Amino acid sequence: MAVKPPTDAELDVMIRARLASLGIDLDQLPAGSAPDPETGSPGRETVLASLRSFVRGTVGTLAGYQFDPVPALGQQPAPMLYPSIGTEWRR
């Protein structure tokens, strides 16, 4: 079964919820797509359209990315912040 892409309304709900969890309220922006003449801040619809485009174009690509399970010759794992913990795990 093919996955149905989310609608604009569904993406708006997800974007607003994610931003709200970070303490960002899009309702503080001016309504519509015209920027505020005093502050120059973009309109709410412009911001949502930009974020929808980002989510549709980037998140799926990032979610589908996989690291090569067999690293190239000579490639070492990243250094650990606390190596003593890592040595205990290998025992």
DOTORMI-162784 format. One record per atom (N, C-alpha, C, O): residue number from 1; residue in one letter; chain; x, y, z. Coordinates in Angstrom, 3 decimals, padded with zeros to 6 digits. Layout:
<robas>
ROBA   nr  rest  kette         x         y         z
ROBA  NUM     A      A         X         Y         Z
...
</robas>
This chain:
<robas>
ROBA   nr  rest  kette         x         y         z
ROBA    1     M      A   000.835  -001.165   000.000
ROBA    1     M      A   000.000   000.000   000.000
ROBA    1     M      A   000.888   001.237   000.000
ROBA    1     M      A   001.803   001.348   000.815
ROBA    2     A      A   000.624   002.149  -000.894
ROBA    2     A      A   001.420   003.368  -000.998
ROBA    2     A      A   001.076   004.333   000.137
ROBA    2     A      A  -000.071   004.423   000.576
ROBA    3     V      A   002.082   005.036   000.590
ROBA    3     V      A   001.883   006.021   001.644
ROBA    3     V      A   001.312   007.291   001.022
ROBA    3     V      A   001.839   007.807   000.036
ROBA    4     K      A   000.233   007.783   001.610
ROBA    4     K      A  -000.403   008.998   001.126
ROBA    4     K      A   000.278   010.197   001.765
ROBA    4     K      A   000.359   010.278   002.991
ROBA    5     P      A   000.774   011.137   000.951
ROBA    5     P      A   001.422   012.306   001.547
ROBA    5     P      A   000.430   013.146   002.352
ROBA    5     P      A  -000.753   013.203   002.017
ROBA    6     P      A   000.910   013.792   003.408
ROBA    6     P      A   000.005   014.596   004.232
ROBA    6     P      A  -000.496   015.824   003.473
ROBA    6     P      A   000.175   016.343   002.580
ROBA    7     T      A  -001.674   016.264   003.846
ROBA    7     T      A  -002.249   017.470   003.254
ROBA    7     T      A  -001.602   018.704   003.887
ROBA    7     T      A  -000.884   018.600   004.881
ROBA    8     D      A  -001.867   019.868   003.298
ROBA    8     D      A  -001.347   021.109   003.867
ROBA    8     D      A  -001.873   021.326   005.281
ROBA    8     D      A  -001.131   021.765   006.160
ROBA    9     A      A  -003.147   021.021   005.501
ROBA    9     A      A  -003.741   021.212   006.829
ROBA    9     A      A  -003.078   020.290   007.856
ROBA    9     A      A  -002.808   020.711   008.981
ROBA   10     E      A  -002.816   019.042   007.477
ROBA   10     E      A  -002.157   018.108   008.394
ROBA   10     E      A  -000.732   018.565   008.703
ROBA   10     E      A  -000.282   018.477   009.845
ROBA   11     L      A  -000.031   019.047   007.692
ROBA   11     L      A   001.325   019.553   007.929
ROBA   11     L      A   001.303   020.796   008.819
ROBA   11     L      A   002.165   020.966   009.682
ROBA   12     D      A   000.315   021.659   008.602
ROBA   12     D      A   000.206   022.851   009.443
ROBA   12     D      A   000.038   022.481   010.912
ROBA   12     D      A   000.655   023.090   011.785
ROBA   13     V      A  -000.797   021.481   011.181
ROBA   13     V      A  -001.008   021.032   012.565
ROBA   13     V      A   000.295   020.488   013.147
ROBA   13     V      A   000.644   020.807   014.283
ROBA   14     M      A   001.018   019.668   012.376
ROBA   14     M      A   002.276   019.096   012.849
ROBA   14     M      A   003.310   020.189   013.088
ROBA   14     M      A   003.998   020.178   014.109
ROBA   15     I      A   003.425   021.130   012.158
ROBA   15     I      A   004.405   022.208   012.279
ROBA   15     I      A   004.083   023.088   013.485
ROBA   15     I      A   004.974   023.423   014.266
ROBA   16     R      A   002.822   023.460   013.638
ROBA   16     R      A   002.435   024.299   014.782
ROBA   16     R      A   002.678   023.584   016.110
ROBA   16     R      A   003.121   024.204   017.077
ROBA   17     A      A   002.389   022.280   016.159
ROBA   17     A      A   002.607   021.514   017.391
ROBA   17     A      A   004.099   021.434   017.710
ROBA   17     A      A   004.502   021.595   018.862
ROBA   18     R      A   004.909   021.186   016.691
ROBA   18     R      A   006.351   021.091   016.922
ROBA   18     R      A   006.925   022.427   017.380
ROBA   18     R      A   007.735   022.481   018.306
ROBA   19     L      A   006.499   023.502   016.725
ROBA   19     L      A   006.976   024.821   017.134
ROBA   19     L      A   006.467   025.198   018.523
ROBA   19     L      A   007.192   025.818   019.301
ROBA   20     A      A   005.229   024.830   018.837
ROBA   20     A      A   004.681   025.119   020.171
ROBA   20     A      A   005.473   024.385   021.249
ROBA   20     A      A   005.667   024.912   022.344
ROBA   21     S      A   005.931   023.170   020.944
ROBA   21     S      A   006.724   022.427   021.932
ROBA   21     S      A   008.072   023.097   022.185
ROBA   21     S      A   008.711   022.857   023.210
ROBA   22     L      A   008.499   023.937   021.244
ROBA   22     L      A   009.741   024.693   021.411
ROBA   22     L      A   009.495   026.102   021.943
ROBA   22     L      A   010.438   026.865   022.156
ROBA   23     G      A   008.220   026.444   022.157
ROBA   23     G      A   007.874   027.758   022.681
ROBA   23     G      A   007.703   028.823   021.613
ROBA   23     G      A   007.749   030.015   021.918
ROBA   24     I      A   007.505   028.415   020.364
ROBA   24     I      A   007.330   029.371   019.272
ROBA   24     I      A   005.861   029.421   018.889
ROBA   24     I      A   005.258   028.391   018.585
ROBA   25     D      A   005.287   030.614   018.903
ROBA   25     D      A   003.878   030.801   018.574
ROBA   25     D      A   003.777   031.566   017.266
ROBA   25     D      A   004.111   032.750   017.210
ROBA   26     L      A   003.317   030.897   016.211
ROBA   26     L      A   003.185   031.548   014.906
ROBA   26     L      A   002.093   032.607   014.897
ROBA   26     L      A   002.064   033.452   014.002
ROBA   27     D      A   001.203   032.579   015.870
ROBA   27     D      A   000.140   033.585   015.925
ROBA   27     D      A   000.681   034.978   016.255
ROBA   27     D      A  -000.046   035.966   016.150
ROBA   28     Q      A   001.938   035.058   016.647
ROBA   28     Q      A   002.564   036.356   016.902
ROBA   28     Q      A   002.925   037.070   015.600
ROBA   28     Q      A   003.167   038.277   015.591
ROBA   29     L      A   002.958   036.312   014.501
ROBA   29     L      A   003.259   036.906   013.194
ROBA   29     L      A   002.001   037.555   012.624
ROBA   29     L      A   000.891   037.189   013.009
ROBA   30     P      A   002.158   038.503   011.723
ROBA   30     P      A   000.974   039.115   011.106
ROBA   30     P      A   000.220   038.104   010.256
ROBA   30     P      A   000.828   037.250   009.609
ROBA   31     A      A  -001.096   038.200   010.257
ROBA   31     A      A  -001.920   037.275   009.470
ROBA   31     A      A  -001.703   037.531   007.984
ROBA   31     A      A  -001.344   038.635   007.575
ROBA   32     G      A  -001.928   036.491   007.185
ROBA   32     G      A  -001.801   036.617   005.737
ROBA   32     G      A  -000.394   036.374   005.254
ROBA   32     G      A   000.443   035.834   005.978
ROBA   33     S      A  -000.136   036.780   004.012
ROBA   33     S      A   001.174   036.531   003.431
ROBA   33     S      A   002.012   037.798   003.279
ROBA   33     S      A   003.186   037.722   002.920
ROBA   34     A      A   001.428   038.946   003.546
ROBA   34     A      A   002.172   040.205   003.425
ROBA   34     A      A   003.019   040.438   004.671
ROBA   34     A      A   002.548   040.207   005.784
ROBA   35     P      A   004.255   040.888   004.502
ROBA   35     P      A   005.082   041.195   005.676
ROBA   35     P      A   004.561   042.410   006.430
ROBA   35     P      A   003.887   043.273   005.868
ROBA   36     D      A   004.883   042.455   007.692
ROBA   36     D      A   004.484   043.586   008.528
ROBA   36     D      A   005.268   044.824   008.096
ROBA   36     D      A   006.497   044.773   008.054
ROBA   37     P      A   004.596   045.941   007.770
ROBA   37     P      A   005.320   047.114   007.296
ROBA   37     P      A   006.217   047.750   008.351
ROBA   37     P      A   007.209   048.391   008.003
ROBA   38     E      A   005.893   047.589   009.622
ROBA   38     E      A   006.697   048.212   010.678
ROBA   38     E      A   007.930   047.389   011.027
ROBA   38     E      A   009.030   047.929   011.144
ROBA   39     T      A   007.743   046.076   011.192
ROBA   39     T      A   008.859   045.238   011.643
ROBA   39     T      A   009.530   044.482   010.504
ROBA   39     T      A   010.692   044.093   010.620
ROBA   40     G      A   008.809   044.269   009.403
ROBA   40     G      A   009.362   043.499   008.292
ROBA   40     G      A   009.245   042.004   008.486
ROBA   40     G      A   009.718   041.237   007.648
ROBA   41     S      A   008.619   041.567   009.584
ROBA   41     S      A   008.479   040.130   009.807
ROBA   41     S      A   007.515   039.543   008.770
ROBA   41     S      A   006.536   040.186   008.389
ROBA   42     P      A   007.797   038.330   008.321
ROBA   42     P      A   006.969   037.726   007.272
ROBA   42     P      A   005.572   037.394   007.780
ROBA   42     P      A   005.358   037.246   008.984
ROBA   43     G      A   004.635   037.278   006.865
ROBA   43     G      A   003.278   036.894   007.219
ROBA   43     G      A   003.205   035.429   007.616
ROBA   43     G      A   004.043   034.620   007.217
ROBA   44     R      A   002.197   035.102   008.403
ROBA   44     R      A   002.009   033.748   008.911
ROBA   44     R      A   001.903   032.721   007.783
ROBA   44     R      A   002.508   031.653   007.867
ROBA   45     E      A   001.145   033.029   006.733
ROBA   45     E      A   000.971   032.078   005.626
ROBA   45     E      A   002.273   031.854   004.871
ROBA   45     E      A   002.537   030.745   004.407
ROBA   46     T      A   003.077   032.882   004.745
ROBA   46     T      A   004.378   032.743   004.082
ROBA   46     T      A   005.281   031.808   004.869
ROBA   46     T      A   005.955   030.955   004.291
ROBA   47     V      A   005.295   031.968   006.179
ROBA   47     V      A   006.129   031.122   007.034
ROBA   47     V      A   005.648   029.678   006.970
ROBA   47     V      A   006.459   028.764   006.819
ROBA   48     L      A   004.341   029.459   007.082
ROBA   48     L      A   003.815   028.092   007.014
ROBA   48     L      A   004.101   027.448   005.659
ROBA   48     L      A   004.441   026.266   005.601
ROBA   49     A      A   003.968   028.204   004.572
ROBA   49     A      A   004.259   027.651   003.243
ROBA   49     A      A   005.730   027.256   003.135
ROBA   49     A      A   006.057   026.214   002.569
ROBA   50     S      A   006.601   028.079   003.671
ROBA   50     S      A   008.031   027.778   003.650
ROBA   50     S      A   008.347   026.538   004.479
ROBA   50     S      A   009.130   025.689   004.054
ROBA   51     L      A   007.742   026.431   005.660
ROBA   51     L      A   007.981   025.264   006.514
ROBA   51     L      A   007.392   023.990   005.913
ROBA   51     L      A   007.985   022.918   006.036
ROBA   52     R      A   006.226   024.096   005.263
ROBA   52     R      A   005.654   022.919   004.573
ROBA   52     R      A   006.589   022.444   003.472
ROBA   52     R      A   006.809   021.243   003.311
ROBA   53     S      A   007.133   023.374   002.724
ROBA   53     S      A   008.073   023.028   001.656
ROBA   53     S      A   009.312   022.342   002.230
ROBA   53     S      A   009.801   021.361   001.670
ROBA   54     F      A   009.811   022.862   003.343
ROBA   54     F      A   010.972   022.251   003.996
ROBA   54     F      A   010.672   020.830   004.442
ROBA   54     F      A   011.457   019.916   004.191
ROBA   55     V      A   009.534   020.644   005.104
ROBA   55     V      A   009.178   019.316   005.614
ROBA   55     V      A   009.018   018.326   004.459
ROBA   55     V      A   009.511   017.200   004.533
ROBA   56     R      A   008.337   018.737   003.404
ROBA   56     R      A   008.124   017.839   002.265
ROBA   56     R      A   009.418   017.504   001.541
ROBA   56     R      A   009.578   016.384   001.055
ROBA   57     G      A   010.342   018.450   001.460
ROBA   57     G      A   011.546   018.233   000.677
ROBA   57     G      A   012.723   017.672   001.437
ROBA   57     G      A   013.600   017.052   000.835
ROBA   58     T      A   012.769   017.871   002.741
ROBA   58     T      A   013.972   017.520   003.491
ROBA   58     T      A   013.778   016.364   004.457
ROBA   58     T      A   014.626   015.474   004.527
ROBA   59     V      A   012.692   016.358   005.194
ROBA   59     V      A   012.521   015.377   006.263
ROBA   59     V      A   012.498   013.942   005.715
ROBA   59     V      A   013.114   013.049   006.298
ROBA   60     G      A   011.802   013.719   004.613
ROBA   60     G      A   011.773   012.374   004.024
ROBA   60     G      A   013.141   011.913   003.570
ROBA   60     G      A   013.497   010.746   003.734
ROBA   61     T      A   013.904   012.822   003.001
ROBA   61     T      A   015.262   012.491   002.559
ROBA   61     T      A   016.140   012.133   003.750
ROBA   61     T      A   016.878   011.149   003.708
ROBA   62     L      A   016.061   012.931   004.810
ROBA   62     L      A   016.860   012.643   005.999
ROBA   62     L      A   016.432   011.337   006.664
ROBA   62     L      A   017.275   010.577   007.140
ROBA   63     A      A   015.128   011.076   006.699
ROBA   63     A      A   014.632   009.855   007.330
ROBA   63     A      A   015.065   008.618   006.551
ROBA   63     A      A   015.255   007.556   007.144
ROBA   64     G      A   015.224   008.734   005.243
ROBA   64     G      A   015.619   007.593   004.426
ROBA   64     G      A   017.108   007.337   004.379
ROBA   64     G      A   017.542   006.320   003.838
ROBA   65     Y      A   017.911   008.250   004.942
ROBA   65     Y      A   019.362   008.106   004.889
ROBA   65     Y      A   019.827   006.966   005.789
ROBA   65     Y      A   019.345   006.807   006.910
ROBA   66     Q      A   020.769   006.177   005.280
ROBA   66     Q      A   021.352   005.099   006.078
ROBA   66     Q      A   022.867   005.156   005.952
ROBA   66     Q      A   023.406   005.400   004.872
ROBA   67     F      A   023.539   004.929   007.059
ROBA   67     F      A   024.988   004.866   007.042
ROBA   67     F      A   025.425   003.562   006.415
ROBA   67     F      A   024.708   002.564   006.472
ROBA   68     D      A   026.598   003.571   005.820
ROBA   68     D      A   027.170   002.355   005.253
ROBA   68     D      A   027.500   001.394   006.401
ROBA   68     D      A   028.274   001.747   007.291
ROBA   69     P      A   026.921   000.178   006.391
ROBA   69     P      A   027.189  -000.731   007.513
ROBA   69     P      A   028.632  -001.221   007.539
ROBA   69     P      A   029.124  -001.609   008.599
ROBA   70     V      A   029.324  -001.214   006.401
ROBA   70     V      A   030.728  -001.629   006.353
ROBA   70     V      A   031.553  -000.373   006.063
ROBA   70     V      A   031.626   000.067   004.916
ROBA   71     P      A   032.171   000.205   007.093
ROBA   71     P      A   032.920   001.439   006.867
ROBA   71     P      A   034.137   001.199   005.981
ROBA   71     P      A   034.653   000.084   005.902
ROBA   72     A      A   034.581   002.245   005.326
ROBA   72     A      A   035.751   002.158   004.451
ROBA   72     A      A   036.988   001.789   005.267
ROBA   72     A      A   037.039   001.997   006.479
ROBA   73     L      A   037.972   001.244   004.580
ROBA   73     L      A   039.220   000.862   005.246
ROBA   73     L      A   039.832   002.056   005.957
ROBA   73     L      A   039.898   003.155   005.406
ROBA   74     G      A   040.267   001.836   007.156
ROBA   74     G      A   040.925   002.881   007.909
ROBA   74     G      A   039.984   003.838   008.615
ROBA   74     G      A   040.435   004.700   009.369
ROBA   75     Q      A   038.709   003.705   008.391
ROBA   75     Q      A   037.764   004.613   009.046
ROBA   75     Q      A   037.546   004.162   010.478
ROBA   75     Q      A   037.215   003.004   010.734
ROBA   76     Q      A   037.729   005.065   011.389
ROBA   76     Q      A   037.594   004.759   012.806
ROBA   76     Q      A   036.292   005.326   013.338
ROBA   76     Q      A   035.781   006.309   012.800
ROBA   77     P      A   035.747   004.724   014.386
ROBA   77     P      A   034.557   005.323   014.994
ROBA   77     P      A   034.903   006.677   015.615
ROBA   77     P      A   036.063   006.952   015.923
ROBA   78     A      A   033.905   007.496   015.788
ROBA   78     A      A   034.116   008.823   016.382
ROBA   78     A      A   034.628   008.673   017.807
ROBA   78     A      A   034.228   007.747   018.514
ROBA   79     P      A   035.505   009.569   018.236
ROBA   79     P      A   036.012   009.469   019.605
ROBA   79     P      A   034.889   009.676   020.612
ROBA   79     P      A   033.949   010.438   020.387
ROBA   80     M      A   035.021   008.970   021.727
ROBA   80     M      A   034.008   009.071   022.767
ROBA   80     M      A   034.373   010.176   023.743
ROBA   80     M      A   035.548   010.427   024.009
ROBA   81     L      A   033.351   010.829   024.270
ROBA   81     L      A   033.574   011.892   025.232
ROBA   81     L      A   034.158   011.329   026.533
ROBA   81     L      A   035.052   011.930   027.129
ROBA   82     Y      A   033.655   010.189   026.961
ROBA   82     Y      A   034.141   009.528   028.171
ROBA   82     Y      A   034.591   008.118   027.798
ROBA   82     Y      A   033.799   007.181   027.896
ROBA   83     P      A   035.855   007.943   027.369
ROBA   83     P      A   036.301   006.637   026.884
ROBA   83     P      A   036.244   005.537   027.938
ROBA   83     P      A   036.108   004.367   027.581
ROBA   84     S      A   036.343   005.873   029.220
ROBA   84     S      A   036.315   004.822   030.245
ROBA   84     S      A   034.990   004.076   030.226
ROBA   84     S      A   034.956   002.880   030.515
ROBA   85     I      A   033.885   004.766   029.887
ROBA   85     I      A   032.602   004.109   029.815
ROBA   85     I      A   032.602   003.123   028.650
ROBA   85     I      A   032.073   002.018   028.773
ROBA   86     G      A   033.185   003.511   027.537
ROBA   86     G      A   033.231   002.645   026.360
ROBA   86     G      A   034.048   001.402   026.587
ROBA   86     G      A   033.685   000.332   026.099
ROBA   87     T      A   035.143   001.510   027.316
ROBA   87     T      A   035.951   000.324   027.584
ROBA   87     T      A   035.200  -000.635   028.497
ROBA   87     T      A   035.354  -001.850   028.372
ROBA   88     E      A   034.405  -000.121   029.397
ROBA   88     E      A   033.608  -001.005   030.249
ROBA   88     E      A   032.555  -001.736   029.438
ROBA   88     E      A   032.250  -002.892   029.732
ROBA   89     W      A   031.993  -001.095   028.426
ROBA   89     W      A   030.965  -001.728   027.619
ROBA   89     W      A   031.524  -002.857   026.771
ROBA   89     W      A   030.808  -003.807   026.455
ROBA   90     R      A   032.782  -002.767   026.402
ROBA   90     R      A   033.378  -003.787   025.517
ROBA   90     R      A   033.785  -005.039   026.278
ROBA   90     R      A   034.114  -006.044   025.648
ROBA   91     R      A   033.776  -005.020   027.568
ROBA   91     R      A   034.213  -006.212   028.346
ROBA   91     R      A   033.174  -007.256   028.394
ROBA   91     R      A   033.382  -008.307   029.001
</robas>
